[in-house]
Amino acid sequence: MPNNDSIPTSADVSKAKTPLVLDVQDLSKNFGGLKAVKEFSLSIRQGELVGLIGPNGAGKTTVFNVITGLYVATSGTIKFKEQDIVGFQPFEITQMGIARTFQNIRLFPNLTVLDNVRIAYHPHAHYGLLDSVLHNKQFSSKDKELTERTQEFLSVFNLHERQGEIAKNLPYGEQRRLEIARALAAEPTLLLLDEPAAGMNSKEVVSLMELIHFIRDRFKLTILLIEHQMRVVMGVCEWITVMDFGEVIARGNPADIQLNPQVIEAYLGRGAAALSQKLSEKRTYAP
Amino acid sequence: MKRFDRGTLLFFGVALAFILTIQVLISLNLLGDFWVTLLRIGAVMAIVSIGLNLIYGFNGQFSLGQWGFFAIGAYTAADITYRWANDQSASGLVIVLLVTLFVGLSFGISSKLVARARGLDPLSSFFLYLVLVILAAIIAVFVGRLLINPFTSFLIMLPGWLSMQIVFILAVLLAGIVSAEVSYLFGMPVLSLGSDYFGIATLGFTIIVKVLLDNSDTMFGLVEMKGARGMIGIPKIGSWLWIAFFLLAVIVITRNLLHSSTGRAIVSVREDELAAKAMGIDVAKQKILAFVLGSLFAGLAGGLYAHINGFLHPNTFNFIKSFDPMIIVVFGGLGSISGTVIAAFGWALVLEGVLRLVLPQGFETWRFVVYPLLLLVMMLLRPKGLMGGFEFPYLRQILPPLPKGLQKARIEQPSQVEETSAGD
C-alpha cells in the first residue's frame, strides 16, 4: 500500500485556490475489530466536483456516514468551513450545510412529492408549535410562503406538476431526482451523493450527469460523489479519490486514475494491472 | 380571501349537529343511561386513541404506555374533584397546579443545562432532569400548602355548581398536563431505544402505574384513592357536552398540528428516520413532541373518564386493557384521525353495547372472542385499517395549488431528457 503522504490531495492538485469547504484529516472508523476506514484524508475546495470510488466494501459509504454524523469517527478530524464537526448530531450537520442522498433511495415513501421537499424546509419554518396548533395568521402566511418556495423549487427540477404524487409511485429516475432535490432543499453548500446512478438505465444516467452539472452551477455547490459507473465518474468528476480496504490508494484527475496501476489492481486484480501496464498506451480502462 | 372553506364548514356543521342531537336526546331522556354512558366512553376512547395514533400512526413509535397515562390522568383528576366535592378543599387542585408549574419550570432549566453541556448521554441528562423534578415537586408541595386556604375560600365564594365546574375543568386540564410531564420525563431515556424496545418499555410503564395505583393508599398516603379497593365518591359530572367538546378540540389540535411543518416533521420520522436526520430534522425532538402530546390527550381522556361512572379501580388500568386503544387505532387505520374516531365509537357501541344485548344470557364474554375474530378478518381484508388513509374533509390534507407563475412555465433545464424516460 502506498504511503498516504506520497498521494497528492485534490486540493494540492487543484490549480484554482478557492477556500476549503471540507477538510478531512486522518479519519478512522472502527467497528469492533474491523477497520472500515483507515487514516482517510480528503480536502475539497469550493466549487469542486470530487469523486470517491473504490471496489465494494472499500469504506466509501462509511466515510459519508462519518462526515454526516451518522457514525462517530474513531479518530481524526473533519472540518467543514474551518469548523470541526465531529461529535455533532446528523441534523445539526445538515443544518450547517452538508446534505446527502443515499445509496438506496430513502425518500419518505408515503408522502407526496411536495411534502418530501417541504420537510427539508422544516428547519427554516419560522413558526412555533403554538402557531401550528392554532393555525393563526402567523402560521398561514409563513406556511404559504414555505409551500410556494417549495413549489418554485420543485419547478427547477421539473417536478412541480407531480407535486401531489406519492413519492413511492414515481418512476425510478424521478425518485432519484426528487431525492437530490430534497437534499438541495436543505440548502447545503456541500452535497454528498451516494451512488446516484445505481440502477439507472443509460438514458437516465445521461440526464443524471446533466443534472449534476446543472445543480452545481445553479446552486453554487461543492459535490462529493460516490459512484460505480465509470461513465459517470469520468464524465462528471474533476478529481477522484480511490479507496480500497478503507485506505486511500490513489488521487488525481480522471485521466490519471484510469491508468493508475494501483487502481486497476484494486478493481481487477494484479494480473490485469500488469497487462494494462503493458497496453497502457493503446488501451484505456473501461467499466 | 375566504376565512373558511366548504370542507371546514361541513366538518364543523356535522360535528356540532351530531353533538347537539345527542345532547337533545339526552335532555329529553330518549337515550337510556346505558347508551349515554357508552357514547361518553366512546368519545373518551376516541381521545385516547387519537393520542396513540399520533404516537404510533403518525410518528411510528409503537407504544403500549397510553393506558398508563390514561390511568395517571384519571386518578389525578379524580383526586382533585374528590377533595373538592367531599371535603370542600382545594388542596388537590392547588398542589397539582403548583407541582405541574414548578416541574415545567424545572424542565426548562434542565433543558438549558443539557444544551450547554453538549453531548450528554440520554441517561445522565435523564438523571439531571429527575433530580430537578423531585426538587421542584418538593418545593411546590411546601409552597402549595400555604396557598390552599386562600384558594379554597375564594372558590367557596362562588356558587356551588360553578365552582364544581371550574374545579372539574381545571382537574381535567391538569390531568393532561401531569400525564404530559410524566411522559416527557419517561420518554427522554426510553425514546432513544429502538421501536420494539420502546414498545416493551412502555408496556412496563403501564404495569408499573397499575401496581402503584394498587398501593396508592399505603405507598403515597393518598387514602381517598383506597388502593386496590377502588376509588369511589368521585362526582359524576363528566357530561356528554364537555367530553364531546374535548374530543372536538383534540381532533382540531391534532389536525392543525399535522397540517403544519411540525406535523410533517413528525410524520417524516415514521417514514424514514435516517432520511429525516439527514434532512436536518431533530428526530429525538419530534419523537418526544409526539409522545408528550399523545400522552397529554391520554391524560385529558383519563380525567374525563374518571367522572363518567364516579368509580375508578386499578383493574381498569390493567395492561391487558392497554391493547384496547391499540386495537382501535389499528382498526381505524394508522394515520387516520377519522378512522380512529369511528373505530372508537364503534368499539364502545358495538362491542360493549350491541353485542352485549344481542348475545344470549350467559354468553356476554363471547364478545372477547368475536372481536379478535373481527380484527383478524379486518387485517386480512383491509390491512390498512377500516378507513385506510381516508380522512373526512377538513381533516384531509389539501394539495396547495401551484402558484400562477408555475402553472405553464417551463424552465430551461436539462432534466427534459428524463421527462421522456419517466414512462419506462
Contacts between the chains, C-beta under 8 A, distances in Angstrom:
chain1	res1	chain2	res2	distance
A	68	B	278	6.2
A	70	B	274	7.1
A	70	B	277	7.1
A	70	B	278	7.8
A	87	B	118	7.6
A	87	B	119	5.9
A	89	B	277	7.8
A	89	B	282	7.4
A	90	B	277	4.1
A	90	B	278	6.2
A	91	B	277	5.5
A	91	B	279	7.9
A	91	B	280	5.0
A	91	B	281	5.7
A	91	B	282	4.9
A	91	B	283	7.0
A	94	B	277	7.6
A	94	B	278	6.1
A	94	B	279	6.4
A	94	B	280	3.8
A	95	B	280	4.7
A	99	B	278	7.1
A	99	B	279	7.7
A	99	B	280	7.9
A	100	B	278	5.4
A	102	B	274	7.5
A	102	B	275	7.0
A	102	B	278	7.5
A	106	B	272	5.1
A	106	B	274	6.2
A	106	B	275	4.0
A	106	B	278	7.7
A	107	B	271	8.0
A	107	B	272	7.3
A	107	B	275	7.0
A	108	B	267	7.5
A	108	B	268	5.4
A	108	B	271	3.6
A	108	B	272	5.8
A	108	B	275	6.6
A	108	B	276	7.7
A	109	B	271	6.3
A	109	B	272	7.4
A	110	B	271	6.1
A	111	B	264	7.7
A	111	B	267	6.7
A	111	B	268	7.4
A	111	B	271	6.1
A	112	B	399	7.1
A	114	B	399	7.0
A	114	B	400	7.5
A	115	B	264	5.7
A	115	B	267	7.8
A	118	B	261	7.1
A	118	B	264	5.9
A	119	B	261	7.9
A	119	B	264	5.0
A	119	B	265	6.2
A	119	B	268	4.7
A	119	B	276	7.3
A	119	B	279	5.9
A	119	B	281	6.8
A	120	B	279	4.7
A	120	B	280	6.8
A	121	B	261	7.3
A	122	B	261	5.0
A	122	B	262	7.7
A	122	B	264	6.6
A	122	B	265	4.7
A	122	B	268	7.9
A	122	B	279	7.6
A	122	B	280	7.1
A	122	B	281	6.0
A	123	B	280	4.7
A	123	B	281	7.7
A	125	B	260	7.9
A	125	B	261	3.8
A	125	B	262	7.7
A	127	B	260	7.5
A	127	B	261	7.4
A	129	B	257	7.9
A	129	B	262	5.9
A	129	B	289	7.4
A	131	B	260	7.7
A	132	B	256	6.4
A	132	B	257	5.5
A	132	B	260	3.5
A	132	B	261	7.0
A	132	B	262	4.6
A	132	B	263	6.8
A	133	B	253	5.3
A	133	B	256	5.3
A	133	B	257	5.6
A	133	B	260	7.9
A	134	B	256	6.9
A	135	B	256	4.7
A	135	B	259	7.5
A	135	B	260	7.5
A	139	B	260	6.6
A	143	B	260	6.5
A	143	B	261	6.8
A	144	B	400	7.7
A	146	B	261	6.5
A	147	B	400	4.9
A	148	B	403	5.2
A	151	B	400	7.4
A	151	B	402	5.6
A	151	B	403	5.9
A	151	B	406	6.0
A	152	B	403	7.0
A	152	B	406	6.7
A	155	B	406	4.9
A	155	B	409	7.1
A	155	B	411	5.9
A	156	B	411	6.3
A	156	B	413	6.8
A	157	B	413	7.8
A	157	B	415	6.1
A	158	B	410	8.0
A	158	B	411	7.3
A	158	B	413	6.6
A	158	B	415	4.9
A	158	B	416	7.3
A	158	B	418	7.8
A	158	B	419	6.4
A	160	B	402	5.9
A	160	B	406	5.4
A	161	B	402	7.8
A	163	B	399	6.7
A	163	B	402	7.1
A	164	B	399	4.5
A	171	B	421	7.9
A	171	B	422	5.0
A	171	B	423	7.2
A	171	B	424	7.0
A	173	B	418	5.3
A	173	B	421	5.8
A	173	B	422	6.4
A	174	B	418	7.0
A	174	B	422	5.7
A	177	B	415	6.5
A	177	B	418	6.5
A	182	B	279	6.7
A	183	B	278	7.7
A	183	B	279	7.8
A	186	B	279	5.9
A	186	B	280	5.2
A	201	B	421	7.2
A	201	B	424	7.2
A	203	B	417	7.0
A	203	B	420	7.8
A	203	B	421	4.5
A	204	B	418	6.5
A	204	B	421	5.5
A	206	B	417	6.3
A	207	B	414	6.4
A	207	B	415	6.1
A	207	B	417	4.0
A	207	B	418	4.1
A	207	B	421	7.0
A	208	B	418	8.0
A	210	B	414	3.5
A	210	B	415	7.4
A	210	B	417	6.8
A	211	B	414	6.1
A	211	B	415	5.8
A	211	B	418	7.6
A	213	B	414	7.7
A	214	B	413	6.1
A	214	B	414	5.1
A	214	B	415	7.7
